[in-house]
């Protein structure tokens, strides 16, 4: 697995004949119930607490976070650039 910064992925694309047209960082939406499950059942190993709380309507809410760890990139191959 590789983690790229905007600068490093841009250099990689440019080295292979692409021009970066757009870079965005979309947020990720998760339900609070999923977050509760992840923390209580998976991380803390307390599924019994999750089982007691999961039916609360509060956990129907969704939360959108942007940790800037996901990149959406649009790049265009330069005219005349073939595969290297």
Biopython code that builds the backbone (N, CA, C, O; Angstrom):
import numpy as np
from Bio.PDB.StructureBuilder import StructureBuilder

atoms = [
    (1, "UNK", "N", (0.842, -1.163, 0.000)),
    (1, "UNK", "CA", (0.000, 0.000, 0.000)),
    (1, "UNK", "C", (0.895, 1.236, 0.000)),
    (1, "UNK", "O", (1.948, 1.254, 0.638)),
    (2, "UNK", "N", (0.472, 2.245, -0.708)),
    (2, "UNK", "CA", (1.233, 3.486, -0.790)),
    (2, "UNK", "C", (0.346, 4.653, -0.372)),
    (2, "UNK", "O", (-0.834, 4.704, -0.718)),
    (3, "UNK", "N", (0.917, 5.574, 0.362)),
    (3, "UNK", "CA", (0.226, 6.802, 0.733)),
    (3, "UNK", "C", (0.941, 7.946, 0.031)),
    (3, "UNK", "O", (2.147, 8.127, 0.194)),
    (4, "UNK", "N", (0.199, 8.710, -0.743)),
    (4, "UNK", "CA", (0.769, 9.800, -1.509)),
    (4, "UNK", "C", (0.280, 11.133, -0.961)),
    (4, "UNK", "O", (-0.852, 11.257, -0.495)),
    (5, "UNK", "N", (1.155, 12.119, -1.027)),
    (5, "UNK", "CA", (0.723, 13.494, -0.810)),
    (5, "UNK", "C", (0.293, 14.024, -2.176)),
    (5, "UNK", "O", (0.524, 13.371, -3.193)),
    (6, "UNK", "N", (-0.324, 15.192, -2.206)),
    (6, "UNK", "CA", (-0.692, 15.791, -3.486)),
    (6, "UNK", "C", (0.566, 15.993, -4.333)),
    (6, "UNK", "O", (0.547, 15.748, -5.539)),
    (7, "UNK", "N", (1.651, 16.437, -3.708)),
    (7, "UNK", "CA", (2.895, 16.682, -4.447)),
    (7, "UNK", "C", (3.460, 15.392, -5.033)),
    (7, "UNK", "O", (3.871, 15.379, -6.194)),
    (8, "UNK", "N", (3.488, 14.305, -4.259)),
    (8, "UNK", "CA", (4.119, 13.081, -4.767)),
    (8, "UNK", "C", (3.271, 12.407, -5.839)),
    (8, "UNK", "O", (3.822, 11.886, -6.808)),
    (9, "UNK", "N", (1.936, 12.402, -5.694)),
    (9, "UNK", "CA", (1.105, 11.781, -6.737)),
    (9, "UNK", "C", (1.140, 12.626, -7.998)),
    (9, "UNK", "O", (1.071, 12.092, -9.105)),
    (10, "UNK", "N", (1.248, 13.951, -7.843)),
    (10, "UNK", "CA", (1.354, 14.830, -9.012)),
    (10, "UNK", "C", (2.653, 14.571, -9.752)),
    (10, "UNK", "O", (2.654, 14.496, -10.980)),
    (11, "UNK", "N", (3.755, 14.433, -9.038)),
    (11, "UNK", "CA", (5.043, 14.137, -9.683)),
    (11, "UNK", "C", (5.003, 12.786, -10.406)),
    (11, "UNK", "O", (5.513, 12.659, -11.519)),
    (12, "UNK", "N", (4.399, 11.787, -9.774)),
    (12, "UNK", "CA", (4.295, 10.472, -10.395)),
    (12, "UNK", "C", (3.501, 10.553, -11.699)),
    (12, "UNK", "O", (3.926, 10.018, -12.722)),
    (13, "UNK", "N", (2.361, 11.216, -11.659)),
    (13, "UNK", "CA", (1.541, 11.342, -12.866)),
    (13, "UNK", "C", (2.271, 12.127, -13.950)),
    (13, "UNK", "O", (2.253, 11.740, -15.119)),
    (14, "UNK", "N", (2.913, 13.227, -13.566)),
    (14, "UNK", "CA", (3.644, 14.037, -14.549)),
    (14, "UNK", "C", (4.796, 13.255, -15.166)),
    (14, "UNK", "O", (5.066, 13.389, -16.359)),
    (15, "UNK", "N", (5.472, 12.447, -14.371)),
    (15, "UNK", "CA", (6.579, 11.626, -14.873)),
    (15, "UNK", "C", (6.088, 10.628, -15.922)),
    (15, "UNK", "O", (6.849, 10.227, -16.802)),
    (16, "UNK", "N", (4.818, 10.226, -15.830)),
    (16, "UNK", "CA", (4.265, 9.241, -16.768)),
    (16, "UNK", "C", (3.379, 9.879, -17.834)),
    (16, "UNK", "O", (2.549, 9.211, -18.450)),
    (17, "UNK", "N", (3.571, 11.191, -18.043)),
    (17, "UNK", "CA", (2.925, 11.836, -19.178)),
    (17, "UNK", "C", (1.546, 12.412, -18.928)),
    (17, "UNK", "O", (0.791, 12.611, -19.880)),
    (18, "UNK", "N", (1.191, 12.686, -17.683)),
    (18, "UNK", "CA", (-0.111, 13.256, -17.369)),
    (18, "UNK", "C", (0.034, 14.657, -16.784)),
    (18, "UNK", "O", (1.017, 14.967, -16.111)),
    (19, "UNK", "N", (-0.951, 15.486, -17.052)),
    (19, "UNK", "CA", (-1.067, 16.786, -16.396)),
    (19, "UNK", "C", (-2.216, 16.709, -15.410)),
    (19, "UNK", "O", (-3.317, 16.294, -15.771)),
    (20, "UNK", "N", (-1.975, 17.099, -14.184)),
    (20, "UNK", "CA", (-3.016, 17.076, -13.158)),
    (20, "UNK", "C", (-3.933, 18.272, -13.392)),
    (20, "UNK", "O", (-3.479, 19.416, -13.434)),
    (21, "UNK", "N", (-5.215, 18.000, -13.543)),
    (21, "UNK", "CA", (-6.196, 19.047, -13.812)),
    (21, "UNK", "C", (-6.936, 19.474, -12.544)),
    (21, "UNK", "O", (-7.336, 20.630, -12.410)),
    (22, "UNK", "N", (-7.111, 18.540, -11.625)),
    (22, "UNK", "CA", (-7.894, 18.828, -10.415)),
    (22, "UNK", "C", (-7.494, 17.858, -9.323)),
    (22, "UNK", "O", (-7.266, 16.676, -9.580)),
    (23, "UNK", "N", (-7.412, 18.359, -8.111)),
    (23, "UNK", "CA", (-7.223, 17.509, -6.928)),
    (23, "UNK", "C", (-8.234, 17.968, -5.889)),
    (23, "UNK", "O", (-8.299, 19.151, -5.556)),
    (24, "UNK", "N", (-9.016, 17.035, -5.383)),
    (24, "UNK", "CA", (-9.988, 17.331, -4.337)),
    (24, "UNK", "C", (-9.870, 16.317, -3.214)),
    (24, "UNK", "O", (-9.261, 15.258, -3.367)),
    (25, "UNK", "N", (-10.452, 16.658, -2.106)),
    (25, "UNK", "CA", (-10.447, 15.774, -0.938)),
    (25, "UNK", "C", (-11.888, 15.622, -0.456)),
    (25, "UNK", "O", (-12.368, 16.437, 0.332)),
    (26, "UNK", "N", (-12.586, 14.572, -0.931)),
    (26, "UNK", "CA", (-13.981, 14.407, -0.530)),
    (26, "UNK", "C", (-14.096, 13.928, 0.917)),
    (26, "UNK", "O", (-13.248, 13.186, 1.412)),
    (27, "UNK", "N", (-15.144, 14.362, 1.568)),
    (27, "UNK", "CA", (-15.425, 13.876, 2.918)),
    (27, "UNK", "C", (-16.019, 12.482, 2.864)),
    (27, "UNK", "O", (-16.391, 11.999, 1.795)),
    (28, "UNK", "N", (-16.104, 11.857, 3.982)),
    (28, "UNK", "CA", (-16.641, 10.507, 4.071)),
    (28, "UNK", "C", (-17.771, 10.518, 5.087)),
    (28, "UNK", "O", (-17.577, 10.938, 6.227)),
    (29, "UNK", "N", (-18.943, 10.063, 4.684)),
    (29, "UNK", "CA", (-20.114, 10.069, 5.554)),
    (29, "UNK", "C", (-20.287, 8.697, 6.207)),
    (29, "UNK", "O", (-20.254, 7.665, 5.536)),
    (30, "UNK", "N", (-20.469, 8.709, 7.505)),
    (30, "UNK", "CA", (-20.686, 7.471, 8.260)),
    (30, "UNK", "C", (-21.858, 7.676, 9.211)),
    (30, "UNK", "O", (-22.067, 8.765, 9.745)),
    (31, "UNK", "N", (-22.601, 6.622, 9.405)),
    (31, "UNK", "CA", (-23.661, 6.660, 10.401)),
    (31, "UNK", "C", (-23.058, 6.550, 11.798)),
    (31, "UNK", "O", (-22.059, 5.861, 12.002)),
    (32, "UNK", "N", (-23.669, 7.227, 12.743)),
    (32, "UNK", "CA", (-23.171, 7.143, 14.114)),
    (32, "UNK", "C", (-23.234, 5.715, 14.653)),
    (32, "UNK", "O", (-22.416, 5.327, 15.488)),
    (33, "UNK", "N", (-24.201, 4.937, 14.177)),
    (33, "UNK", "CA", (-24.308, 3.544, 14.618)),
    (33, "UNK", "C", (-23.057, 2.755, 14.195)),
    (33, "UNK", "O", (-22.541, 1.951, 14.972)),
    (34, "UNK", "N", (-22.573, 2.983, 12.970)),
    (34, "UNK", "CA", (-21.357, 2.328, 12.513)),
    (34, "UNK", "C", (-20.162, 2.756, 13.355)),
    (34, "UNK", "O", (-19.335, 1.926, 13.732)),
    (35, "UNK", "N", (-20.069, 4.056, 13.651)),
    (35, "UNK", "CA", (-18.966, 4.563, 14.465)),
    (35, "UNK", "C", (-19.016, 3.937, 15.850)),
    (35, "UNK", "O", (-17.989, 3.531, 16.394)),
    (36, "UNK", "N", (-20.215, 3.859, 16.420)),
    (36, "UNK", "CA", (-20.397, 3.231, 17.737)),
    (36, "UNK", "C", (-19.954, 1.766, 17.688)),
    (36, "UNK", "O", (-19.247, 1.304, 18.585)),
    (37, "UNK", "N", (-20.359, 1.041, 16.660)),
    (37, "UNK", "CA", (-19.971, -0.368, 16.514)),
    (37, "UNK", "C", (-18.455, -0.500, 16.390)),
    (37, "UNK", "O", (-17.838, -1.339, 17.046)),
    (38, "UNK", "N", (-17.867, 0.338, 15.544)),
    (38, "UNK", "CA", (-16.424, 0.272, 15.335)),
    (38, "UNK", "C", (-15.665, 0.489, 16.641)),
    (38, "UNK", "O", (-14.717, -0.234, 16.945)),
    (39, "UNK", "N", (-16.089, 1.487, 17.405)),
    (39, "UNK", "CA", (-15.380, 1.805, 18.651)),
    (39, "UNK", "C", (-15.648, 0.755, 19.728)),
    (39, "UNK", "O", (-14.716, 0.194, 20.305)),
    (40, "UNK", "N", (-16.923, 0.497, 19.994)),
    (40, "UNK", "CA", (-17.251, -0.392, 21.116)),
    (40, "UNK", "C", (-16.982, -1.866, 20.818)),
    (40, "UNK", "O", (-16.301, -2.544, 21.588)),
    (41, "UNK", "N", (-17.510, -2.354, 19.715)),
    (41, "UNK", "CA", (-17.419, -3.796, 19.445)),
    (41, "UNK", "C", (-16.059, -4.207, 18.891)),
    (41, "UNK", "O", (-15.484, -5.208, 19.319)),
    (42, "UNK", "N", (-15.552, -3.438, 17.947)),
    (42, "UNK", "CA", (-14.311, -3.857, 17.302)),
    (42, "UNK", "C", (-13.053, -3.407, 18.039)),
    (42, "UNK", "O", (-12.142, -4.203, 18.267)),
    (43, "UNK", "N", (-13.008, -2.130, 18.409)),
    (43, "UNK", "CA", (-11.791, -1.607, 19.036)),
    (43, "UNK", "C", (-11.702, -1.931, 20.528)),
    (43, "UNK", "O", (-10.661, -2.375, 21.012)),
    (44, "UNK", "N", (-12.798, -1.706, 21.250)),
    (44, "UNK", "CA", (-12.774, -1.914, 22.708)),
    (44, "UNK", "C", (-13.177, -3.327, 23.116)),
    (44, "UNK", "O", (-13.090, -3.691, 24.288)),
    (45, "UNK", "N", (-13.623, -4.128, 22.132)),
    (45, "UNK", "CA", (-14.056, -5.517, 22.397)),
    (45, "UNK", "C", (-15.173, -5.565, 23.441)),
    (45, "UNK", "O", (-15.159, -6.404, 24.342)),
    (46, "UNK", "N", (-16.143, -4.651, 23.307)),
    (46, "UNK", "CA", (-17.275, -4.575, 24.241)),
    (46, "UNK", "C", (-18.605, -4.645, 23.477)),
    (46, "UNK", "O", (-19.394, -3.702, 23.541)),
    (47, "UNK", "N", (-18.864, -5.736, 22.763)),
    (47, "UNK", "CA", (-20.099, -5.824, 21.972)),
    (47, "UNK", "C", (-21.363, -5.769, 22.816)),
    (47, "UNK", "O", (-22.422, -5.401, 22.308)),
    (48, "UNK", "N", (-21.276, -6.127, 24.090)),
    (48, "UNK", "CA", (-22.465, -6.079, 24.945)),
    (48, "UNK", "C", (-22.933, -4.640, 25.183)),
    (48, "UNK", "O", (-24.132, -4.390, 25.306)),
    (49, "UNK", "N", (-21.996, -3.703, 25.247)),
    (49, "UNK", "CA", (-22.378, -2.293, 25.393)),
    (49, "UNK", "C", (-23.012, -1.806, 24.089)),
    (49, "UNK", "O", (-24.023, -1.104, 24.109)),
    (50, "UNK", "N", (-22.421, -2.179, 22.970)),
    (50, "UNK", "CA", (-23.004, -1.814, 21.677)),
    (50, "UNK", "C", (-24.417, -2.367, 21.557)),
    (50, "UNK", "O", (-25.313, -1.658, 21.099)),
    (51, "UNK", "N", (-24.637, -3.606, 21.955)),
    (51, "UNK", "CA", (-25.963, -4.228, 21.854)),
    (51, "UNK", "C", (-27.006, -3.455, 22.643)),
    (51, "UNK", "O", (-28.163, -3.386, 22.228)),
    (52, "UNK", "N", (-26.623, -2.877, 23.762)),
    (52, "UNK", "CA", (-27.572, -2.105, 24.586)),
    (52, "UNK", "C", (-27.871, -0.732, 23.995)),
    (52, "UNK", "O", (-28.962, -0.199, 24.198)),
    (53, "UNK", "N", (-26.927, -0.157, 23.273)),
    (53, "UNK", "CA", (-27.087, 1.212, 22.771)),
    (53, "UNK", "C", (-27.537, 1.310, 21.317)),
    (53, "UNK", "O", (-28.026, 2.360, 20.898)),
    (54, "UNK", "N", (-27.383, 0.241, 20.541)),
    (54, "UNK", "CA", (-27.581, 0.340, 19.097)),
    (54, "UNK", "C", (-28.992, 0.722, 18.672)),
    (54, "UNK", "O", (-29.167, 1.242, 17.570)),
    (55, "UNK", "N", (-29.987, 0.489, 19.489)),
    (55, "UNK", "CA", (-31.368, 0.814, 19.093)),
    (55, "UNK", "C", (-31.740, 2.277, 19.360)),
    (55, "UNK", "O", (-32.819, 2.715, 18.961)),
    (56, "UNK", "N", (-30.884, 3.021, 20.014)),
    (56, "UNK", "CA", (-31.193, 4.431, 20.276)),
    (56, "UNK", "C", (-31.284, 5.188, 18.955)),
    (56, "UNK", "O", (-30.410, 5.063, 18.096)),
    (57, "UNK", "N", (-32.333, 5.963, 18.801)),
    (57, "UNK", "CA", (-32.557, 6.700, 17.547)),
    (57, "UNK", "C", (-31.468, 7.728, 17.279)),
    (57, "UNK", "O", (-31.233, 8.092, 16.127)),
    (58, "UNK", "N", (-30.810, 8.193, 18.315)),
    (58, "UNK", "CA", (-29.705, 9.139, 18.137)),
    (58, "UNK", "C", (-28.671, 8.612, 17.149)),
    (58, "UNK", "O", (-28.063, 9.381, 16.404)),
    (59, "UNK", "N", (-28.481, 7.309, 17.149)),
    (59, "UNK", "CA", (-27.452, 6.704, 16.305)),
    (59, "UNK", "C", (-27.891, 6.531, 14.852)),
    (59, "UNK", "O", (-27.146, 5.975, 14.045)),
    (60, "UNK", "N", (-29.107, 7.006, 14.510)),
    (60, "UNK", "CA", (-29.542, 7.043, 13.111)),
    (60, "UNK", "C", (-28.892, 8.206, 12.362)),
    (60, "UNK", "O", (-28.900, 8.233, 11.131)),
    (61, "UNK", "N", (-28.340, 9.153, 13.088)),
    (61, "UNK", "CA", (-27.726, 10.327, 12.473)),
    (61, "UNK", "C", (-26.450, 9.950, 11.723)),
    (61, "UNK", "O", (-25.776, 8.972, 12.046)),
    (62, "UNK", "N", (-26.142, 10.766, 10.708)),
    (62, "UNK", "CA", (-24.918, 10.566, 9.937)),
    (62, "UNK", "C", (-23.977, 11.726, 10.204)),
    (62, "UNK", "O", (-24.407, 12.841, 10.502)),
    (63, "UNK", "N", (-22.709, 11.452, 10.094)),
    (63, "UNK", "CA", (-21.674, 12.428, 10.336)),
    (63, "UNK", "C", (-20.712, 12.397, 9.153)),
    (63, "UNK", "O", (-20.224, 11.332, 8.774)),
    (64, "UNK", "N", (-20.441, 13.556, 8.575)),
    (64, "UNK", "CA", (-19.494, 13.633, 7.475)),
    (64, "UNK", "C", (-18.211, 14.263, 7.988)),
    (64, "UNK", "O", (-18.215, 15.366, 8.534)),
    (65, "UNK", "N", (-17.126, 13.550, 7.804)),
    (65, "UNK", "CA", (-15.810, 14.025, 8.222)),
    (65, "UNK", "C", (-14.904, 14.111, 7.011)),
    (65, "UNK", "O", (-15.019, 13.318, 6.077)),
    (66, "UNK", "N", (-14.013, 15.067, 7.032)),
    (66, "UNK", "CA", (-13.009, 15.145, 5.994)),
    (66, "UNK", "C", (-11.655, 15.151, 6.679)),
    (66, "UNK", "O", (-11.227, 16.165, 7.230)),
    (67, "UNK", "N", (-10.992, 14.017, 6.639)),
    (67, "UNK", "CA", (-9.665, 13.879, 7.230)),
    (67, "UNK", "C", (-8.567, 14.160, 6.203)),
    (67, "UNK", "O", (-7.379, 14.052, 6.506)),
    (68, "UNK", "N", (-8.983, 14.526, 4.971)),
    (68, "UNK", "CA", (-8.055, 14.831, 3.884)),
    (68, "UNK", "C", (-7.121, 13.660, 3.583)),
    (68, "UNK", "O", (-6.006, 13.860, 3.102)),
    (69, "UNK", "N", (-7.579, 12.436, 3.868)),
    (69, "UNK", "CA", (-6.772, 11.254, 3.578)),
    (69, "UNK", "C", (-7.201, 10.565, 2.286)),
    (69, "UNK", "O", (-6.572, 9.597, 1.857)),
    (70, "UNK", "N", (-8.262, 11.058, 1.673)),
    (70, "UNK", "CA", (-8.735, 10.514, 0.399)),
    (70, "UNK", "C", (-8.568, 11.610, -0.648)),
    (70, "UNK", "O", (-8.965, 12.755, -0.430)),
    (71, "UNK", "N", (-7.977, 11.250, -1.785)),
    (71, "UNK", "CA", (-7.792, 12.214, -2.861)),
    (71, "UNK", "C", (-8.615, 11.799, -4.066)),
    (71, "UNK", "O", (-8.712, 10.618, -4.398)),
    (72, "UNK", "N", (-9.194, 12.776, -4.702)),
    (72, "UNK", "CA", (-9.891, 12.599, -5.964)),
    (72, "UNK", "C", (-9.095, 13.409, -6.981)),
    (72, "UNK", "O", (-9.005, 14.631, -6.865)),
    (73, "UNK", "N", (-8.518, 12.740, -7.975)),
    (73, "UNK", "CA", (-7.618, 13.401, -8.911)),
    (73, "UNK", "C", (-8.121, 13.204, -10.330)),
    (73, "UNK", "O", (-8.488, 12.101, -10.734)),
    (74, "UNK", "N", (-8.129, 14.292, -11.068)),
    (74, "UNK", "CA", (-8.413, 14.228, -12.496)),
    (74, "UNK", "C", (-7.126, 14.634, -13.213)),
    (74, "UNK", "O", (-6.579, 15.712, -12.980)),
    (75, "UNK", "N", (-6.657, 13.745, -14.088)),
    (75, "UNK", "CA", (-5.431, 14.018, -14.843)),
    (75, "UNK", "C", (-5.689, 13.689, -16.311)),
    (75, "UNK", "O", (-6.497, 12.823, -16.645)),
    (76, "UNK", "N", (-4.984, 14.400, -17.165)),
    (76, "UNK", "CA", (-5.138, 14.196, -18.607)),
    (76, "UNK", "C", (-3.779, 13.853, -19.202)),
    (76, "UNK", "O", (-2.769, 14.489, -18.902)),
    (77, "UNK", "N", (-3.781, 12.830, -20.052)),
    (77, "UNK", "CA", (-2.536, 12.450, -20.725)),
    (77, "UNK", "C", (-2.145, 13.573, -21.677)),
    (77, "UNK", "O", (-2.975, 14.083, -22.430)),
    (78, "UNK", "N", (-0.874, 13.949, -21.632)),
    (78, "UNK", "CA", (-0.374, 14.977, -22.545)),
    (78, "UNK", "C", (-0.455, 14.465, -23.977)),
    (78, "UNK", "O", (-0.162, 13.299, -24.239)),
    (79, "UNK", "N", (-0.851, 15.333, -24.903)),
    (79, "UNK", "CA", (-0.903, 14.914, -26.306)),
    (79, "UNK", "C", (0.452, 14.418, -26.781)),
    (79, "UNK", "O", (1.482, 15.032, -26.505)),
    (80, "UNK", "N", (0.440, 13.306, -27.494)),
    (80, "UNK", "CA", (1.684, 12.766, -28.033)),
    (80, "UNK", "C", (2.476, 11.922, -27.048)),
    (80, "UNK", "O", (3.523, 11.385, -27.410)),
    (81, "UNK", "N", (2.000, 11.788, -25.795)),
    (81, "UNK", "CA", (2.709, 10.975, -24.803)),
    (81, "UNK", "C", (2.210, 9.544, -24.913)),
    (81, "UNK", "O", (1.021, 9.287, -24.724)),
    (82, "UNK", "N", (3.089, 8.625, -25.212)),
    (82, "UNK", "CA", (2.717, 7.207, -25.242)),
    (82, "UNK", "C", (3.082, 6.555, -23.926)),
    (82, "UNK", "O", (3.615, 7.205, -23.027)),
    (83, "UNK", "N", (2.803, 5.301, -23.818)),
    (83, "UNK", "CA", (3.203, 4.557, -22.608)),
    (83, "UNK", "C", (4.710, 4.437, -22.579)),
    (83, "UNK", "O", (5.350, 4.172, -23.597)),
    (84, "UNK", "N", (5.258, 4.633, -21.414)),
    (84, "UNK", "CA", (6.713, 4.528, -21.255)),
    (84, "UNK", "C", (7.058, 3.212, -20.611)),
    (84, "UNK", "O", (8.234, 2.924, -20.387)),
]
sb = StructureBuilder()
sb.init_structure("model")
sb.init_model(0)
sb.init_chain("A")
sb.init_seg("    ")
for serial, (resi, resn, name, xyz) in enumerate(atoms, 1):
    if name == "N":
        sb.init_residue(resn, " ", resi, " ")
    sb.init_atom(name, np.array(xyz, "f"), 0.0, 1.0, " ", f" {name:<3s}", serial, name[0])
structure = sb.get_structure()
